Amino acid sequence: MSNVHFTNAARKDLREIFTYTTRTWGIAQARQYSEQLKQHTIAIGEFRAHSKPVLGSSADVHQSHCRKHIFIFERKGDTVLIIRILHEAMDVPRHLKLDS
């Protein structure tokens, strides 16, 4: 398994996802969804998660869907950096400040 790290923005994304899910569907659902996101993070680190390159970014930046969210991450050797975790309705290039 790769070493998996999170940017501050990705950590903030996770907190906001948990808060929103708790307010909307309750704490039990928030915990369940958080566990699914955690398992997807592990799958990314083990290169088991389906991913594709993010258009307009470097070749090392990929995106991978987990339920309603998109993990944006960069692979560098045996390290994976989770850059953002965005809702699928969000404009990825805008949130990554990419030219599209």
C-alpha positions as CSV (number, residue, x, y, z in Angstrom):
1,M,0.0,0.0,0.0
2,S,1.1,3.5,-0.7
3,N,1.6,6.2,1.8
4,V,-1.6,8.3,1.7
5,H,-1.6,11.9,2.7
6,F,-4.2,14.6,2.7
7,T,-3.9,18.3,1.8
8,N,-5.5,20.7,4.3
9,A,-8.2,21.3,1.7
10,A,-9.0,17.6,1.5
11,R,-9.2,17.4,5.3
12,K,-11.6,20.4,5.3
13,D,-13.7,18.6,2.6
14,L,-14.0,15.5,4.8
15,R,-15.1,17.6,7.8
16,E,-17.7,19.4,5.6
17,I,-19.0,16.2,4.2
18,F,-19.4,14.7,7.7
19,T,-21.1,17.9,9.0
20,Y,-23.5,18.1,6.0
21,T,-24.4,14.4,6.2
22,T,-25.0,14.6,9.9
23,R,-27.3,17.6,9.5
24,T,-29.2,16.1,6.6
25,W,-29.4,12.4,7.4
26,G,-28.2,12.0,11.0
27,I,-25.1,10.8,12.8
28,A,-25.5,7.1,11.9
29,Q,-25.6,7.8,8.2
30,A,-22.6,10.3,8.5
31,R,-20.5,7.6,10.2
32,Q,-21.5,5.0,7.6
33,Y,-20.6,7.4,4.7
34,S,-17.3,8.3,6.4
35,E,-16.4,4.7,6.6
36,Q,-17.2,4.3,2.9
37,L,-14.9,7.3,2.1
38,K,-12.2,5.8,4.3
39,Q,-12.4,2.4,2.5
40,H,-12.2,4.2,-0.8
41,T,-9.1,6.1,0.4
42,I,-7.5,2.7,1.2
43,A,-8.5,1.4,-2.2
44,I,-6.8,4.4,-3.8
45,G,-3.6,3.7,-1.8
46,E,-3.6,0.1,-2.8
47,F,-4.2,1.0,-6.5
48,R,-7.5,-0.9,-6.5
49,A,-9.8,2.1,-7.1
50,H,-10.8,2.8,-10.7
51,S,-9.5,6.3,-11.6
52,K,-8.9,8.4,-14.7
53,P,-6.6,11.4,-15.3
54,V,-8.0,14.8,-14.5
55,L,-8.3,16.8,-17.8
56,G,-6.1,19.9,-17.8
57,S,-3.8,18.7,-15.1
58,S,-0.5,16.9,-14.9
59,A,-0.5,13.2,-15.9
60,D,-0.1,12.2,-12.2
61,V,-3.4,13.8,-11.1
62,H,-6.3,11.4,-11.1
63,Q,-10.0,11.4,-10.1
64,S,-11.9,8.5,-8.6
65,H,-15.6,8.3,-7.8
66,C,-17.0,7.1,-4.4
67,R,-20.8,7.4,-4.2
68,K,-21.5,11.1,-4.7
69,H,-18.0,12.4,-4.3
70,I,-14.9,12.6,-6.4
71,F,-11.4,12.0,-4.9
72,I,-8.8,14.1,-6.7
73,F,-5.3,12.7,-6.0
74,E,-1.8,12.7,-7.2
75,R,0.5,9.7,-7.4
76,K,4.2,10.1,-6.9
77,G,6.1,6.9,-6.6
78,D,4.8,5.1,-3.5
79,T,3.0,8.2,-2.2
80,V,-0.6,9.3,-2.9
81,L,-1.7,12.8,-2.0
82,I,-5.4,13.3,-1.7
83,I,-5.8,16.9,-3.0
84,R,-9.6,17.4,-2.8
85,I,-12.8,15.4,-2.2
86,L,-15.5,17.2,-4.2
87,H,-19.2,16.5,-4.7
88,E,-19.9,15.2,-8.2
89,A,-22.0,18.3,-9.0
90,M,-19.0,20.6,-8.4
91,D,-16.9,22.0,-11.2
92,V,-13.6,20.2,-10.7
93,P,-11.4,22.5,-12.8
94,R,-12.7,25.5,-10.9
95,H,-12.0,24.0,-7.5
96,L,-8.5,22.9,-8.6
97,K,-8.0,26.2,-10.4
98,L,-7.3,24.5,-13.7
99,D,-7.7,26.1,-17.1
100,S,-10.4,24.3,-19.0
